Amino acid sequence: MRVILVYDIATEEPTDQSRLNRARKVVRKYLHHIQKSVFEGDITPSRLEKLKAEILRVIDKKRDSVIIYELGEFRDYKRHILTEGEDPLTNLI
């Protein structure tokens, strides 16, 4: 299935930056980093559950926000990039 994950990690406290870095590192193991706090990619349901469990061990549930959009198995979706920057998904191995 295709998913999009977005997060907003609170960074008011001095130690928050390390939590942000840990969260980014966890999500990058499973999805492609598109921009700042946006990730997307194809993932199996079991790997998605692992991602959820891992990210929940890192974030502060009261101060942070993590949203995962599941796009399902359909392949008839479109991505529109409205800027001139390079598509982050073009450099996949």
Residue frames as a rotation matrix with the C-alpha (Angstrom) as fourth column:
MET 1
0.577 0.816 0.000 0.00
0.816 -0.577 0.000 0.00
0.000 0.000 -1.000 0.00
ARG 2
-0.295 -0.603 0.741 1.06
0.526 -0.750 -0.401 3.59
0.798 0.271 0.538 -0.53
VAL 3
0.482 0.425 -0.766 1.22
0.874 -0.289 0.390 5.83
-0.055 -0.858 -0.511 2.52
ILE 4
-0.002 -0.453 0.892 2.01
0.141 -0.883 -0.448 9.44
0.990 0.125 0.065 3.28
LEU 5
0.322 0.016 -0.947 3.27
0.940 0.112 0.322 10.26
0.111 -0.994 0.021 6.78
VAL 6
0.070 -0.286 0.956 3.53
0.051 -0.956 -0.290 13.78
0.996 0.069 -0.052 8.16
TYR 7
0.221 0.007 -0.975 4.72
0.950 0.223 0.217 14.77
0.219 -0.975 0.043 11.58
ASP 8
0.333 -0.159 0.930 5.09
-0.190 -0.977 -0.099 17.87
0.924 -0.144 -0.355 13.70
ILE 9
0.164 -0.403 -0.900 7.53
0.866 0.495 -0.064 17.37
0.472 -0.769 0.430 16.56
ALA 10
0.980 0.194 0.051 7.50
0.136 -0.830 0.540 20.01
0.147 -0.522 -0.840 19.30
THR 11
0.164 -0.986 0.028 10.88
0.789 0.114 -0.604 21.74
0.592 0.122 0.797 19.54
GLU 12
0.732 0.169 0.660 10.46
-0.154 -0.902 0.402 24.27
0.664 -0.396 -0.634 22.34
GLU 13
0.869 -0.406 0.281 12.72
-0.237 0.155 0.959 22.46
-0.433 -0.900 0.038 24.83
PRO 14
0.107 -0.931 -0.349 16.48
-0.960 -0.188 0.207 22.01
-0.258 0.313 -0.914 24.28
THR 15
-0.610 -0.371 0.700 16.18
-0.303 0.926 0.227 18.20
-0.732 -0.074 -0.677 24.27
ASP 16
0.437 0.892 0.115 13.36
-0.180 0.212 -0.961 18.21
-0.881 0.399 0.253 21.70
GLN 17
0.314 -0.361 -0.878 15.76
-0.942 -0.233 -0.240 18.44
-0.118 0.903 -0.413 18.76
SER 18
-0.776 -0.620 0.111 17.19
-0.608 0.784 0.125 15.01
-0.165 0.030 -0.986 19.51
ARG 19
-0.274 0.769 0.578 13.64
0.101 0.621 -0.778 13.56
-0.956 -0.155 -0.247 19.57
LEU 20
0.615 0.450 -0.647 12.99
-0.533 -0.367 -0.762 15.16
-0.581 0.814 0.014 16.18
ASN 21
-0.173 -0.779 -0.603 16.19
-0.984 0.166 0.067 13.61
0.048 0.605 -0.795 14.80
ARG 22
-0.821 -0.095 0.563 15.28
-0.243 0.950 -0.195 10.19
-0.516 -0.297 -0.803 16.21
ALA 23
0.188 0.968 0.169 11.77
-0.030 0.178 -0.984 10.41
-0.982 0.180 0.062 14.71
ARG 24
0.489 -0.075 -0.869 13.18
-0.833 -0.335 -0.440 11.36
-0.258 0.939 -0.226 11.30
LYS 25
-0.577 -0.807 -0.125 15.65
-0.815 0.560 0.148 8.47
-0.049 0.188 -0.981 11.46
VAL 26
-0.527 0.475 0.705 12.89
-0.013 0.825 -0.565 5.97
-0.850 -0.307 -0.429 12.29
VAL 27
0.516 0.843 -0.151 10.58
-0.156 -0.081 -0.984 7.09
-0.842 0.532 0.090 9.48
ARG 28
0.236 -0.498 -0.834 13.40
-0.958 -0.261 -0.115 7.17
-0.161 0.827 -0.539 6.91
LYS 29
-0.727 -0.472 0.498 13.96
-0.433 0.879 0.201 3.46
-0.533 -0.070 -0.843 7.50
TYR 30
-0.337 0.727 0.599 10.51
0.489 0.678 -0.548 2.79
-0.804 0.108 -0.584 6.05
LEU 31
0.677 0.686 0.267 9.57
0.635 -0.362 -0.683 5.68
-0.372 0.632 -0.680 3.74
HIS 32
-0.184 -0.708 0.682 11.14
0.920 -0.369 -0.134 8.23
0.347 0.603 0.719 1.40
HIS 33
-0.180 0.016 -0.984 11.81
0.612 -0.781 -0.125 11.71
-0.770 -0.624 0.130 2.80
ILE 34
0.254 0.392 0.884 9.97
0.950 -0.272 -0.152 14.12
0.180 0.879 -0.441 0.51
GLN 35
-0.183 -0.354 0.917 10.37
0.118 -0.934 -0.337 17.43
0.976 0.046 0.213 2.32
LYS 36
-0.431 -0.123 0.894 10.89
-0.746 -0.509 -0.430 18.57
0.508 -0.852 0.128 5.92
SER 37
-0.662 0.209 0.720 8.31
-0.542 0.529 -0.653 16.50
-0.517 -0.822 -0.237 7.81
VAL 38
0.501 0.823 -0.269 6.66
-0.773 0.285 -0.567 14.70
-0.389 0.491 0.779 4.86
PHE 39
-0.702 -0.657 0.275 7.41
-0.497 0.728 0.472 11.10
-0.510 0.194 -0.838 3.88
GLU 40
0.458 0.861 -0.219 5.81
-0.816 0.310 -0.488 8.76
-0.353 0.403 0.845 1.37
GLY 41
-0.633 -0.669 -0.390 6.26
-0.773 0.581 0.256 5.33
0.055 0.463 -0.885 -0.09
ASP 42
0.334 0.649 -0.683 4.98
-0.522 0.731 0.439 1.82
0.785 0.210 0.583 -0.57
ILE 43
-0.664 -0.477 0.576 4.92
-0.737 0.283 -0.615 -0.34
0.130 -0.832 -0.539 2.54
THR 44
-0.481 0.495 -0.724 3.47
0.198 0.866 0.460 -3.67
0.854 0.077 -0.514 3.56
PRO 45
0.547 0.760 0.351 0.86
-0.236 -0.262 0.936 -3.77
0.803 -0.595 0.036 6.33
SER 46
0.723 -0.308 -0.619 3.31
0.668 0.540 0.512 -5.56
0.177 -0.783 0.596 8.66
ARG 47
-0.409 -0.905 0.117 6.06
0.853 -0.425 -0.303 -3.00
0.324 -0.024 0.946 8.07
LEU 48
-0.157 0.448 0.880 3.53
-0.078 -0.894 0.441 -0.22
0.985 0.001 0.175 8.63
GLU 49
0.859 0.477 -0.186 2.70
0.104 0.193 0.976 -1.71
0.501 -0.858 0.116 12.03
LYS 50
0.240 -0.865 -0.441 6.43
0.970 0.236 0.064 -1.85
0.049 -0.443 0.895 12.86
LEU 51
-0.525 -0.389 0.757 6.80
0.463 -0.877 -0.129 1.79
0.714 0.283 0.640 11.81
LYS 52
0.351 0.756 0.552 3.87
-0.173 -0.528 0.832 2.81
0.920 -0.388 -0.055 14.02
ALA 53
0.856 -0.040 -0.515 5.26
0.477 0.444 0.759 0.94
0.198 -0.895 0.399 17.02
GLU 54
-0.089 -0.993 -0.079 8.74
0.985 -0.076 -0.153 2.39
0.146 -0.092 0.985 16.52
ILE 55
-0.446 -0.067 0.892 7.63
0.234 -0.971 0.045 5.98
0.864 0.229 0.449 16.08
LEU 56
0.630 0.746 0.216 5.37
-0.068 -0.224 0.972 5.75
0.773 -0.628 -0.090 19.14
ARG 57
0.578 -0.509 -0.638 8.42
0.816 0.388 0.429 4.80
0.029 -0.768 0.640 21.23
VAL 58
-0.478 -0.840 0.258 10.17
0.849 -0.517 -0.111 8.01
0.226 0.166 0.960 20.10
ILE 59
-0.394 0.345 0.852 7.53
0.132 -0.896 0.424 10.74
0.910 0.280 0.307 20.09
ASP 60
-0.953 0.263 -0.149 5.82
0.083 -0.246 -0.966 12.56
-0.291 -0.933 0.213 22.92
LYS 61
-0.538 0.793 0.284 2.13
0.807 0.389 0.444 11.71
0.242 0.468 -0.850 22.37
LYS 62
0.281 0.677 -0.681 0.93
0.827 -0.530 -0.186 14.81
-0.487 -0.511 -0.709 24.21
ARG 63
0.147 -0.322 -0.935 3.13
-0.074 -0.947 0.314 17.37
-0.986 0.023 -0.163 22.40
ASP 64
-0.807 -0.541 -0.238 3.84
-0.300 0.029 0.953 15.86
-0.509 0.840 -0.186 18.97
SER 65
0.395 0.911 -0.117 1.62
-0.568 0.142 -0.811 15.03
-0.722 0.387 0.574 16.00
VAL 66
-0.845 -0.532 0.044 2.03
-0.297 0.537 0.790 12.11
-0.444 0.655 -0.612 13.59
ILE 67
0.302 0.948 -0.100 -0.52
-0.570 0.095 -0.816 11.48
-0.764 0.304 0.569 10.82
ILE 68
-0.818 -0.485 0.309 -0.41
-0.077 0.624 0.778 8.56
-0.570 0.612 -0.548 8.38
TYR 69
0.170 0.826 -0.537 -2.57
-0.847 -0.156 -0.508 8.58
-0.503 0.542 0.673 5.25
GLU 70
-0.508 -0.250 0.824 -3.12
0.105 0.932 0.348 5.10
-0.855 0.263 -0.447 3.79
LEU 71
-0.308 0.351 -0.884 -3.84
-0.871 -0.478 0.114 5.27
-0.383 0.805 0.453 0.07
GLY 72
0.499 0.601 0.624 -4.56
-0.399 0.799 -0.450 1.56
-0.769 -0.024 0.639 -0.24
GLU 73
-0.148 -0.550 0.822 -3.76
0.372 0.739 0.562 -0.81
-0.917 0.388 0.095 -3.04
PHE 74
0.809 0.483 0.335 -5.14
0.478 -0.208 -0.854 1.23
-0.343 0.850 -0.399 -5.91
ARG 75
-0.267 -0.961 0.076 -2.57
0.772 -0.166 0.614 2.55
-0.577 0.222 0.786 -8.32
ASP 76
-0.030 0.343 0.939 -4.70
0.855 -0.478 0.202 5.17
0.518 0.809 -0.279 -10.00
TYR 77
0.657 0.160 -0.737 -3.51
0.570 -0.744 0.347 8.23
-0.493 -0.648 -0.581 -8.13
LYS 78
0.484 -0.476 0.734 -1.68
0.563 -0.472 -0.678 11.30
0.669 0.742 0.040 -9.34
ARG 79
0.182 -0.520 -0.835 1.11
0.787 -0.433 0.440 13.37
-0.590 -0.737 0.330 -7.83
HIS 80
0.679 0.032 0.733 1.33
0.536 -0.704 -0.466 16.95
0.501 0.710 -0.495 -9.00
ILE 81
-0.061 -0.761 -0.646 4.55
0.884 -0.341 0.319 18.81
-0.463 -0.552 0.693 -8.28
LEU 82
0.803 0.548 0.234 3.91
0.595 -0.715 -0.366 22.49
-0.033 0.434 -0.900 -8.84
THR 83
0.681 -0.630 -0.373 7.46
-0.378 -0.738 0.559 23.76
-0.628 -0.239 -0.741 -8.36
GLU 84
0.693 -0.471 -0.546 10.64
-0.595 0.054 -0.802 23.45
0.407 0.881 -0.242 -10.40
GLY 85
-0.055 -0.738 0.672 12.58
-0.944 0.257 0.205 21.42
-0.325 -0.624 -0.711 -7.82
GLU 86
-0.633 -0.280 -0.722 13.62
-0.560 0.810 0.176 17.86
0.535 0.516 -0.669 -8.53
ASP 87
0.559 0.821 -0.115 11.12
-0.584 0.489 0.648 15.12
0.589 -0.295 0.753 -7.69
PRO 88
-0.040 -0.626 0.779 12.55
-0.981 0.174 0.090 13.40
-0.191 -0.760 -0.621 -4.58
LEU 89
0.490 0.298 0.819 11.36
-0.277 0.944 -0.178 10.03
-0.826 -0.140 0.546 -5.86
THR 90
0.886 -0.150 -0.439 13.47
-0.430 0.090 -0.898 10.16
0.174 0.985 0.015 -9.03
ASN 91
-0.044 -0.999 -0.029 16.65
-0.855 0.052 -0.516 9.07
0.516 0.002 -0.856 -7.28
LEU 92
0.553 0.318 0.770 15.33
-0.713 0.659 0.240 5.77
-0.431 -0.682 0.591 -5.91
ILE 93
-0.591 -0.789 -0.169 17.51
-0.790 0.523 0.319 2.73
-0.164 0.322 -0.933 -6.28
